[in-house]
Amino acid sequence: MHQWYGEYDEEWDGNPAEEFQAALDTGGAERELSEADLVNWRPEKKAGGRRKKSE
């Protein structure tokens, strides 16, 4: 995000990347999650395939 929104934005009246980072940091702290927890998180895998027809 910092690479795209790392500079002052007149419409935003600030630096969007800094505000997004602050929100992310606050949310992580409230949930006791580190940055590494967020980076390493993956969604649970769902069981794939079709169900077998019952006879």
C-alpha distance matrix in Angstrom:
0.0 3.8 5.4 5.5 5.9 7.3 10.8 13.3 13.7 17.3 17.0 14.7 17.0 14.5 11.0 8.7 6.0 9.3 10.7 8.4 8.7 12.4 12.9 11.7 14.0 16.7 16.8 16.9 19.7 21.6 21.7 22.4 19.5 18.0 14.7 16.9 18.2 15.0 14.1 17.8 18.3 19.8 21.5 25.3 27.1 29.5 33.0 33.2 36.2 38.8 41.2 44.8 47.4 49.9 53.4
3.8 0.0 3.8 5.5 5.2 4.4 8.2 11.2 12.6 16.3 16.9 14.5 16.1 13.1 9.3 8.5 5.2 7.9 10.5 9.3 8.8 12.2 13.8 13.0 14.4 17.3 18.1 18.1 20.3 22.7 23.2 23.4 20.8 18.8 15.4 17.8 19.7 16.9 15.9 19.7 20.7 22.5 24.6 28.4 30.2 32.8 36.3 36.6 39.6 42.3 44.7 48.3 50.9 53.4 57.0
5.4 3.8 0.0 3.8 5.9 5.7 8.8 12.3 13.4 17.1 17.8 16.2 17.9 15.2 11.7 11.0 8.5 11.4 14.0 12.8 12.6 16.0 17.4 16.4 18.0 21.0 21.6 21.4 23.8 26.2 26.4 26.6 23.7 21.6 18.1 19.9 22.0 19.1 17.6 21.1 22.3 23.7 25.9 29.6 31.1 33.6 36.9 36.9 39.7 42.4 45.1 48.5 51.2 53.9 57.4
5.5 5.5 3.8 0.0 3.8 6.0 8.2 11.1 11.1 14.7 14.9 13.7 15.9 13.8 10.7 9.4 8.1 11.6 13.4 12.2 13.1 16.4 17.2 16.7 18.9 21.4 21.8 22.2 24.8 26.7 27.0 27.8 25.0 23.4 19.9 22.0 23.6 20.4 19.2 22.7 23.4 24.5 26.1 29.9 31.3 33.5 36.8 36.6 39.3 41.8 44.5 48.0 50.5 53.2 56.7
5.9 5.2 5.9 3.8 0.0 3.8 5.7 8.0 8.1 11.8 12.0 10.3 12.3 10.1 6.9 5.8 5.2 8.6 10.1 9.6 11.0 13.7 14.7 15.0 17.0 19.2 19.9 20.8 23.0 24.8 25.6 26.5 24.1 22.7 19.6 22.2 23.6 20.4 19.9 23.6 24.1 25.5 27.0 30.8 32.6 34.7 38.2 38.3 41.1 43.4 46.0 49.6 52.0 54.5 58.1
7.3 4.4 5.7 6.0 3.8 0.0 3.8 7.0 8.8 12.6 13.8 11.8 12.8 9.8 6.2 6.9 5.3 7.3 10.1 10.4 10.6 13.2 15.1 15.3 16.5 19.0 20.3 20.9 22.6 24.8 25.9 26.2 24.0 22.2 19.0 21.7 23.6 20.8 20.2 23.9 24.9 26.7 28.6 32.4 34.3 36.7 40.2 40.5 43.4 46.0 48.5 52.0 54.6 57.1 60.6
10.8 8.2 8.8 8.2 5.7 3.8 0.0 3.8 6.3 9.7 11.8 10.5 10.7 8.1 5.6 7.7 7.9 9.1 11.5 12.7 13.4 15.2 17.3 18.1 19.2 21.3 22.9 23.8 25.3 27.3 28.7 29.2 27.2 25.5 22.5 25.3 27.2 24.4 23.9 27.7 28.5 30.4 32.1 35.9 37.8 40.1 43.6 43.8 46.7 49.1 51.6 55.2 57.6 60.2 63.7
13.3 11.2 12.3 11.1 8.0 7.0 3.8 0.0 3.8 6.5 9.1 7.9 7.2 5.1 4.5 7.5 9.2 9.7 11.1 13.2 14.4 15.5 17.4 19.0 20.0 21.5 23.3 24.7 25.9 27.6 29.4 30.2 28.5 27.2 24.5 27.6 29.2 26.4 26.4 30.2 30.7 32.5 34.0 37.8 39.9 41.9 45.6 45.9 48.7 50.9 53.3 57.0 59.3 61.7 65.3
13.7 12.6 13.4 11.1 8.1 8.8 6.3 3.8 0.0 3.8 5.5 5.2 5.7 5.5 5.9 7.3 10.0 11.3 11.7 13.4 15.5 16.5 17.6 19.5 21.1 22.2 23.6 25.4 26.9 28.2 29.9 31.1 29.5 28.4 25.8 28.9 30.1 27.0 27.2 30.9 31.0 32.5 33.6 37.4 39.4 41.1 44.7 44.9 47.5 49.6 52.0 55.7 57.8 60.3 63.8
17.3 16.3 17.1 14.7 11.8 12.6 9.7 6.5 3.8 0.0 3.8 5.4 4.7 6.8 8.8 10.2 13.4 14.2 14.0 16.1 18.5 19.0 19.9 22.2 23.8 24.5 26.0 28.1 29.4 30.3 32.3 33.7 32.3 31.5 29.1 32.4 33.4 30.3 30.6 34.3 34.3 35.7 36.6 40.3 42.3 43.9 47.5 47.6 50.2 52.1 54.4 58.1 60.1 62.5 66.1
17.0 16.9 17.8 14.9 12.0 13.8 11.8 9.1 5.5 3.8 0.0 3.8 5.4 8.1 9.9 9.9 13.5 14.7 13.7 15.3 18.2 18.8 18.9 21.3 23.4 23.7 24.7 27.2 28.7 29.3 31.1 32.8 31.5 31.1 28.8 32.0 32.7 29.4 29.9 33.5 33.1 34.3 34.8 38.4 40.4 41.7 45.3 45.4 47.9 49.6 51.8 55.5 57.3 59.8 63.3
14.7 14.5 16.2 13.7 10.3 11.8 10.5 7.9 5.2 5.4 3.8 0.0 3.8 5.3 7.1 6.7 10.5 11.3 10.0 11.8 14.7 15.0 15.2 17.7 19.7 20.0 21.1 23.5 25.0 25.6 27.5 29.1 27.9 27.6 25.4 28.8 29.3 26.2 27.0 30.6 30.1 31.6 32.2 35.8 38.0 39.5 43.1 43.5 46.2 48.0 50.1 53.8 55.8 58.1 61.7
17.0 16.1 17.9 15.9 12.3 12.8 10.7 7.2 5.7 4.7 5.4 3.8 0.0 3.8 7.2 8.6 12.0 11.8 10.9 13.6 15.9 15.6 16.5 19.3 20.6 20.8 22.5 24.9 25.8 26.6 28.8 30.3 29.3 28.8 26.8 30.3 31.1 28.2 29.0 32.7 32.5 34.3 35.1 38.7 41.0 42.7 46.4 46.9 49.6 51.5 53.6 57.3 59.3 61.5 65.2
14.5 13.1 15.2 13.8 10.1 9.8 8.1 5.1 5.5 6.8 8.1 5.3 3.8 0.0 3.8 6.2 9.0 8.4 8.2 11.2 12.9 12.8 14.3 16.8 17.8 18.4 20.4 22.4 23.2 24.4 26.6 27.7 26.6 25.8 23.7 27.2 28.3 25.5 26.2 29.9 30.0 32.0 33.2 36.8 39.2 41.1 44.8 45.5 48.4 50.4 52.5 56.2 58.4 60.7 64.3
11.0 9.3 11.7 10.7 6.9 6.2 5.6 4.5 5.9 8.8 9.9 7.1 7.2 3.8 0.0 3.8 5.6 5.5 6.6 8.9 10.2 11.0 12.8 14.6 15.7 17.0 18.8 20.3 21.5 23.1 24.9 25.8 24.3 23.1 20.7 24.0 25.4 22.6 22.9 26.7 27.0 29.1 30.5 34.2 36.5 38.6 42.3 42.8 45.8 48.0 50.2 53.9 56.2 58.5 62.2
8.7 8.5 11.0 9.4 5.8 6.9 7.7 7.5 7.3 10.2 9.9 6.7 8.6 6.2 3.8 0.0 3.8 5.5 5.2 6.1 8.5 9.9 10.7 12.2 14.1 15.4 16.5 18.2 19.9 21.2 22.7 23.9 22.3 21.5 19.0 22.3 23.2 20.1 20.6 24.3 24.3 26.1 27.2 30.9 33.2 35.1 38.8 39.3 42.3 44.4 46.6 50.3 52.5 54.8 58.5
6.0 5.2 8.5 8.1 5.2 5.3 7.9 9.2 10.0 13.4 13.5 10.5 12.0 9.0 5.6 3.8 0.0 3.8 5.5 5.1 6.0 8.5 9.9 10.4 12.0 14.1 15.3 16.2 18.1 19.9 21.1 21.8 19.8 18.6 15.8 18.9 20.2 17.3 17.4 21.2 21.6 23.6 25.1 28.9 31.1 33.4 37.0 37.7 40.7 43.1 45.3 48.9 51.4 53.7 57.4
9.3 7.9 11.4 11.6 8.6 7.3 9.1 9.7 11.3 14.2 14.7 11.3 11.8 8.4 5.5 5.5 3.8 0.0 3.8 5.5 5.1 6.1 8.7 9.8 10.4 12.2 14.2 15.2 16.3 18.3 20.0 20.5 19.0 17.7 15.5 18.9 20.2 17.8 18.4 22.1 22.6 25.0 26.7 30.3 32.9 35.2 38.9 39.8 43.0 45.4 47.4 51.1 53.6 55.7 59.4
10.7 10.5 14.0 13.4 10.1 10.1 11.5 11.1 11.7 14.0 13.7 10.0 10.9 8.2 6.6 5.2 5.5 3.8 0.0 3.8 5.4 5.1 6.3 8.6 9.8 10.6 12.3 14.2 15.4 16.6 18.5 19.7 18.5 18.0 16.2 19.8 20.5 17.8 19.1 22.7 22.5 24.8 26.0 29.5 32.2 34.3 38.0 39.1 42.2 44.4 46.2 49.9 52.3 54.3 58.0
8.4 9.3 12.8 12.2 9.6 10.4 12.7 13.2 13.4 16.1 15.3 11.8 13.6 11.2 8.9 6.1 5.1 5.5 3.8 0.0 3.8 5.4 5.1 6.2 8.6 9.9 10.6 12.2 14.2 15.4 16.7 18.0 16.3 15.9 13.8 17.3 17.7 14.7 15.9 19.4 19.1 21.2 22.3 25.9 28.5 30.6 34.3 35.3 38.4 40.6 42.5 46.2 48.6 50.7 54.4
8.7 8.8 12.6 13.1 11.0 10.6 13.4 14.4 15.5 18.5 18.2 14.7 15.9 12.9 10.2 8.5 6.0 5.1 5.4 3.8 0.0 3.8 5.4 5.0 6.0 8.5 9.8 10.4 12.1 14.2 15.4 15.9 14.1 13.1 10.9 14.5 15.4 12.9 14.0 17.6 17.8 20.4 22.1 25.6 28.3 30.7 34.5 35.6 38.9 41.4 43.2 46.8 49.4 51.4 55.1
12.4 12.2 16.0 16.4 13.7 13.2 15.2 15.5 16.5 19.0 18.8 15.0 15.6 12.8 11.0 9.9 8.5 6.1 5.1 5.4 3.8 0.0 3.8 5.4 5.1 6.1 8.5 9.8 10.5 12.2 14.3 14.9 14.1 13.5 12.4 16.2 16.7 14.7 16.4 19.8 19.7 22.5 24.0 27.3 30.3 32.6 36.3 37.8 41.1 43.4 45.0 48.6 51.2 53.0 56.7
12.9 13.8 17.4 17.2 14.7 15.1 17.3 17.4 17.6 19.9 18.9 15.2 16.5 14.3 12.8 10.7 9.9 8.7 6.3 5.1 5.4 3.8 0.0 3.8 5.5 5.1 6.1 8.5 9.9 10.6 12.4 13.9 13.1 13.5 12.7 16.3 16.0 13.7 16.0 19.0 18.3 20.8 21.7 24.9 28.0 30.0 33.7 35.2 38.6 40.6 42.1 45.8 48.2 49.9 53.6
11.7 13.0 16.4 16.7 15.0 15.3 18.1 19.0 19.5 22.2 21.3 17.7 19.3 16.8 14.6 12.2 10.4 9.8 8.6 6.2 5.0 5.4 3.8 0.0 3.8 5.5 5.2 6.1 8.5 10.0 10.7 11.9 10.2 10.3 9.1 12.7 12.4 9.9 12.2 15.2 14.6 17.3 18.6 21.8 24.9 27.2 30.9 32.4 35.8 38.1 39.7 43.3 45.9 47.6 51.4
14.0 14.4 18.0 18.9 17.0 16.5 19.2 20.0 21.1 23.8 23.4 19.7 20.6 17.8 15.7 14.1 12.0 10.4 9.8 8.6 6.0 5.1 5.5 3.8 0.0 3.8 5.5 5.2 6.1 8.6 10.0 10.1 9.1 8.6 8.2 12.0 12.1 10.7 13.0 15.9 15.8 19.0 20.6 23.7 26.9 29.4 33.0 34.8 38.3 40.7 42.1 45.7 48.4 50.0 53.7
16.7 17.3 21.0 21.4 19.2 19.0 21.3 21.5 22.2 24.5 23.7 20.0 20.8 18.4 17.0 15.4 14.1 12.2 10.6 9.9 8.5 6.1 5.1 5.5 3.8 0.0 3.8 5.5 5.2 6.2 8.7 9.7 9.9 10.7 11.3 14.9 14.3 13.0 15.9 18.4 17.7 20.8 21.9 24.6 28.1 30.2 33.9 35.9 39.3 41.5 42.6 46.2 48.7 50.1 53.9
16.8 18.1 21.6 21.8 19.9 20.3 22.9 23.3 23.6 26.0 24.7 21.1 22.5 20.4 18.8 16.5 15.3 14.2 12.3 10.6 9.8 8.5 6.1 5.2 5.5 3.8 0.0 3.8 5.5 5.2 6.3 8.5 8.3 10.1 10.8 14.0 12.5 11.0 14.3 16.4 15.1 17.9 18.6 21.2 24.7 26.7 30.3 32.4 35.8 37.8 38.9 42.5 45.0 46.4 50.1
16.9 18.1 21.4 22.2 20.8 20.9 23.8 24.7 25.4 28.1 27.2 23.5 24.9 22.4 20.3 18.2 16.2 15.2 14.2 12.2 10.4 9.8 8.5 6.1 5.2 5.5 3.8 0.0 3.8 5.5 5.2 5.8 4.8 6.4 7.6 10.5 9.1 8.4 11.7 13.6 12.7 16.0 17.2 19.8 23.3 25.7 29.2 31.4 35.0 37.2 38.3 41.8 44.5 45.9 49.6
19.7 20.3 23.8 24.8 23.0 22.6 25.3 25.9 26.9 29.4 28.7 25.0 25.8 23.2 21.5 19.9 18.1 16.3 15.4 14.2 12.1 10.5 9.9 8.5 6.1 5.2 5.5 3.8 0.0 3.8 5.4 4.8 6.0 7.5 9.6 12.5 11.4 11.6 14.7 16.4 15.9 19.3 20.5 22.8 26.4 28.8 32.3 34.6 38.2 40.4 41.3 44.8 47.5 48.7 52.4
21.6 22.7 26.2 26.7 24.8 24.8 27.3 27.6 28.2 30.3 29.3 25.6 26.6 24.4 23.1 21.2 19.9 18.3 16.6 15.4 14.2 12.2 10.6 10.0 8.6 6.2 5.2 5.5 3.8 0.0 3.8 5.6 7.8 10.4 12.7 15.3 13.4 13.4 16.9 18.3 17.0 20.0 20.6 22.6 26.3 28.2 31.7 34.2 37.7 39.6 40.3 43.7 46.2 47.3 51.0
21.7 23.2 26.4 27.0 25.6 25.9 28.7 29.4 29.9 32.3 31.1 27.5 28.8 26.6 24.9 22.7 21.1 20.0 18.5 16.7 15.4 14.3 12.4 10.7 10.0 8.7 6.3 5.2 5.4 3.8 0.0 3.8 5.5 9.0 11.5 13.4 10.8 11.1 14.8 15.5 13.9 16.8 17.3 19.0 22.8 24.8 28.1 30.7 34.3 36.3 36.9 40.3 42.9 43.9 47.6
22.4 23.4 26.6 27.8 26.5 26.2 29.2 30.2 31.1 33.7 32.8 29.1 30.3 27.7 25.8 23.9 21.8 20.5 19.7 18.0 15.9 14.9 13.9 11.9 10.1 9.7 8.5 5.8 4.8 5.6 3.8 0.0 3.8 6.7 10.1 11.5 9.5 10.9 14.2 14.7 13.9 17.3 18.5 20.1 23.8 26.2 29.4 32.1 35.7 38.0 38.6 41.9 44.7 45.7 49.3
19.5 20.8 23.7 25.0 24.1 24.0 27.2 28.5 29.5 32.3 31.5 27.9 29.3 26.6 24.3 22.3 19.8 19.0 18.5 16.3 14.1 14.1 13.1 10.2 9.1 9.9 8.3 4.8 6.0 7.8 5.5 3.8 0.0 3.8 6.7 8.0 5.9 7.1 10.4 11.0 10.5 14.0 15.7 17.7 21.2 23.9 27.3 29.7 33.4 35.8 36.7 40.0 43.0 44.2 47.8
18.0 18.8 21.6 23.4 22.7 22.2 25.5 27.2 28.4 31.5 31.1 27.6 28.8 25.8 23.1 21.5 18.6 17.7 18.0 15.9 13.1 13.5 13.5 10.3 8.6 10.7 10.1 6.4 7.5 10.4 9.0 6.7 3.8 0.0 3.8 5.2 5.1 6.6 8.8 10.0 10.8 14.6 17.0 19.3 22.5 25.5 28.8 30.9 34.7 37.4 38.5 41.8 44.9 46.3 49.9
14.7 15.4 18.1 19.9 19.6 19.0 22.5 24.5 25.8 29.1 28.8 25.4 26.8 23.7 20.7 19.0 15.8 15.5 16.2 13.8 10.9 12.4 12.7 9.1 8.2 11.3 10.8 7.6 9.6 12.7 11.5 10.1 6.7 3.8 0.0 3.8 5.4 5.2 6.2 8.6 10.0 13.6 16.4 19.2 22.1 25.2 28.6 30.3 33.9 36.8 38.3 41.6 44.7 46.5 50.0
16.9 17.8 19.9 22.0 22.2 21.7 25.3 27.6 28.9 32.4 32.0 28.8 30.3 27.2 24.0 22.3 18.9 18.9 19.8 17.3 14.5 16.2 16.3 12.7 12.0 14.9 14.0 10.5 12.5 15.3 13.4 11.5 8.0 5.2 3.8 0.0 3.8 5.4 5.0 6.0 8.4 11.9 15.2 17.6 20.3 23.7 26.8 28.5 32.2 35.2 36.7 39.9 43.1 44.9 48.3
18.2 19.7 22.0 23.6 23.6 23.6 27.2 29.2 30.1 33.4 32.7 29.3 31.1 28.3 25.4 23.2 20.2 20.2 20.5 17.7 15.4 16.7 16.0 12.4 12.1 14.3 12.5 9.1 11.4 13.4 10.8 9.5 5.9 5.1 5.4 3.8 0.0 3.8 5.6 5.3 6.0 9.8 12.5 14.7 17.7 20.9 24.1 26.2 29.9 32.7 34.0 37.2 40.3 41.9 45.4
15.0 16.9 19.1 20.4 20.4 20.8 24.4 26.4 27.0 30.3 29.4 26.2 28.2 25.5 22.6 20.1 17.3 17.8 17.8 14.7 12.9 14.7 13.7 9.9 10.7 13.0 11.0 8.4 11.6 13.4 11.1 10.9 7.1 6.6 5.2 5.4 3.8 0.0 3.8 5.5 5.3 8.7 11.2 14.2 17.1 20.1 23.6 25.3 28.9 31.7 33.2 36.6 39.6 41.4 45.0
14.1 15.9 17.6 19.2 19.9 20.2 23.9 26.4 27.2 30.6 29.9 27.0 29.0 26.2 22.9 20.6 17.4 18.4 19.1 15.9 14.0 16.4 16.0 12.2 13.0 15.9 14.3 11.7 14.7 16.9 14.8 14.2 10.4 8.8 6.2 5.0 5.6 3.8 0.0 3.8 5.7 8.6 11.8 14.9 17.2 20.5 23.8 25.1 28.6 31.6 33.5 36.7 39.9 41.9 45.4
17.8 19.7 21.1 22.7 23.6 23.9 27.7 30.2 30.9 34.3 33.5 30.6 32.7 29.9 26.7 24.3 21.2 22.1 22.7 19.4 17.6 19.8 19.0 15.2 15.9 18.4 16.4 13.6 16.4 18.3 15.5 14.7 11.0 10.0 8.6 6.0 5.3 5.5 3.8 0.0 3.8 6.5 10.1 12.5 14.7 18.2 21.3 22.8 26.4 29.5 31.2 34.3 37.6 39.5 42.9
18.3 20.7 22.3 23.4 24.1 24.9 28.5 30.7 31.0 34.3 33.1 30.1 32.5 30.0 27.0 24.3 21.6 22.6 22.5 19.1 17.8 19.7 18.3 14.6 15.8 17.7 15.1 12.7 15.9 17.0 13.9 13.9 10.5 10.8 10.0 8.4 6.0 5.3 5.7 3.8 0.0 3.8 6.8 9.4 12.1 15.4 18.7 20.4 24.1 27.0 28.5 31.7 34.9 36.7 40.2
19.8 22.5 23.7 24.5 25.5 26.7 30.4 32.5 32.5 35.7 34.3 31.6 34.3 32.0 29.1 26.1 23.6 25.0 24.8 21.2 20.4 22.5 20.8 17.3 19.0 20.8 17.9 16.0 19.3 20.0 16.8 17.3 14.0 14.6 13.6 11.9 9.8 8.7 8.6 6.5 3.8 0.0 3.8 6.5 8.6 12.0 15.2 16.7 20.4 23.3 25.0 28.2 31.4 33.4 36.9
21.5 24.6 25.9 26.1 27.0 28.6 32.1 34.0 33.6 36.6 34.8 32.2 35.1 33.2 30.5 27.2 25.1 26.7 26.0 22.3 22.1 24.0 21.7 18.6 20.6 21.9 18.6 17.2 20.5 20.6 17.3 18.5 15.7 17.0 16.4 15.2 12.5 11.2 11.8 10.1 6.8 3.8 0.0 3.8 6.3 9.0 12.6 14.3 17.9 20.5 22.0 25.4 28.4 30.3 33.9
25.3 28.4 29.6 29.9 30.8 32.4 35.9 37.8 37.4 40.3 38.4 35.8 38.7 36.8 34.2 30.9 28.9 30.3 29.5 25.9 25.6 27.3 24.9 21.8 23.7 24.6 21.2 19.8 22.8 22.6 19.0 20.1 17.7 19.3 19.2 17.6 14.7 14.2 14.9 12.5 9.4 6.5 3.8 0.0 3.8 6.3 9.6 12.0 15.7 18.2 19.3 22.6 25.7 27.3 30.9
27.1 30.2 31.1 31.3 32.6 34.3 37.8 39.9 39.4 42.3 40.4 38.0 41.0 39.2 36.5 33.2 31.1 32.9 32.2 28.5 28.3 30.3 28.0 24.9 26.9 28.1 24.7 23.3 26.4 26.3 22.8 23.8 21.2 22.5 22.1 20.3 17.7 17.1 17.2 14.7 12.1 8.6 6.3 3.8 0.0 3.8 6.6 8.5 12.3 15.1 16.5 19.7 22.9 24.8 28.3
29.5 32.8 33.6 33.5 34.7 36.7 40.1 41.9 41.1 43.9 41.7 39.5 42.7 41.1 38.6 35.1 33.4 35.2 34.3 30.6 30.7 32.6 30.0 27.2 29.4 30.2 26.7 25.7 28.8 28.2 24.8 26.2 23.9 25.5 25.2 23.7 20.9 20.1 20.5 18.2 15.4 12.0 9.0 6.3 3.8 0.0 3.8 6.0 9.6 11.9 13.1 16.5 19.5 21.4 25.0
33.0 36.3 36.9 36.8 38.2 40.2 43.6 45.6 44.7 47.5 45.3 43.1 46.4 44.8 42.3 38.8 37.0 38.9 38.0 34.3 34.5 36.3 33.7 30.9 33.0 33.9 30.3 29.2 32.3 31.7 28.1 29.4 27.3 28.8 28.6 26.8 24.1 23.6 23.8 21.3 18.7 15.2 12.6 9.6 6.6 3.8 0.0 3.8 6.9 9.2 10.0 13.1 16.4 18.3 21.7
33.2 36.6 36.9 36.6 38.3 40.5 43.8 45.9 44.9 47.6 45.4 43.5 46.9 45.5 42.8 39.3 37.7 39.8 39.1 35.3 35.6 37.8 35.2 32.4 34.8 35.9 32.4 31.4 34.6 34.2 30.7 32.1 29.7 30.9 30.3 28.5 26.2 25.3 25.1 22.8 20.4 16.7 14.3 12.0 8.5 6.0 3.8 0.0 3.7 6.9 9.0 12.0 15.3 17.8 21.0
36.2 39.6 39.7 39.3 41.1 43.4 46.7 48.7 47.5 50.2 47.9 46.2 49.6 48.4 45.8 42.3 40.7 43.0 42.2 38.4 38.9 41.1 38.6 35.8 38.3 39.3 35.8 35.0 38.2 37.7 34.3 35.7 33.4 34.7 33.9 32.2 29.9 28.9 28.6 26.4 24.1 20.4 17.9 15.7 12.3 9.6 6.9 3.7 0.0 3.7 6.7 9.2 12.3 15.3 18.3
38.8 42.3 42.4 41.8 43.4 46.0 49.1 50.9 49.6 52.1 49.6 48.0 51.5 50.4 48.0 44.4 43.1 45.4 44.4 40.6 41.4 43.4 40.6 38.1 40.7 41.5 37.8 37.2 40.4 39.6 36.3 38.0 35.8 37.4 36.8 35.2 32.7 31.7 31.6 29.5 27.0 23.3 20.5 18.2 15.1 11.9 9.2 6.9 3.7 0.0 3.8 6.4 9.0 12.1 15.2
41.2 44.7 45.1 44.5 46.0 48.5 51.6 53.3 52.0 54.4 51.8 50.1 53.6 52.5 50.2 46.6 45.3 47.4 46.2 42.5 43.2 45.0 42.1 39.7 42.1 42.6 38.9 38.3 41.3 40.3 36.9 38.6 36.7 38.5 38.3 36.7 34.0 33.2 33.5 31.2 28.5 25.0 22.0 19.3 16.5 13.1 10.0 9.0 6.7 3.8 0.0 3.8 6.4 8.9 12.3
44.8 48.3 48.5 48.0 49.6 52.0 55.2 57.0 55.7 58.1 55.5 53.8 57.3 56.2 53.9 50.3 48.9 51.1 49.9 46.2 46.8 48.6 45.8 43.3 45.7 46.2 42.5 41.8 44.8 43.7 40.3 41.9 40.0 41.8 41.6 39.9 37.2 36.6 36.7 34.3 31.7 28.2 25.4 22.6 19.7 16.5 13.1 12.0 9.2 6.4 3.8 0.0 3.8 6.3 9.1
47.4 50.9 51.2 50.5 52.0 54.6 57.6 59.3 57.8 60.1 57.3 55.8 59.3 58.4 56.2 52.5 51.4 53.6 52.3 48.6 49.4 51.2 48.2 45.9 48.4 48.7 45.0 44.5 47.5 46.2 42.9 44.7 43.0 44.9 44.7 43.1 40.3 39.6 39.9 37.6 34.9 31.4 28.4 25.7 22.9 19.5 16.4 15.3 12.3 9.0 6.4 3.8 0.0 3.8 6.3
49.9 53.4 53.9 53.2 54.5 57.1 60.2 61.7 60.3 62.5 59.8 58.1 61.5 60.7 58.5 54.8 53.7 55.7 54.3 50.7 51.4 53.0 49.9 47.6 50.0 50.1 46.4 45.9 48.7 47.3 43.9 45.7 44.2 46.3 46.5 44.9 41.9 41.4 41.9 39.5 36.7 33.4 30.3 27.3 24.8 21.4 18.3 17.8 15.3 12.1 8.9 6.3 3.8 0.0 3.8
53.4 57.0 57.4 56.7 58.1 60.6 63.7 65.3 63.8 66.1 63.3 61.7 65.2 64.3 62.2 58.5 57.4 59.4 58.0 54.4 55.1 56.7 53.6 51.4 53.7 53.9 50.1 49.6 52.4 51.0 47.6 49.3 47.8 49.9 50.0 48.3 45.4 45.0 45.4 42.9 40.2 36.9 33.9 30.9 28.3 25.0 21.7 21.0 18.3 15.2 12.3 9.1 6.3 3.8 0.0
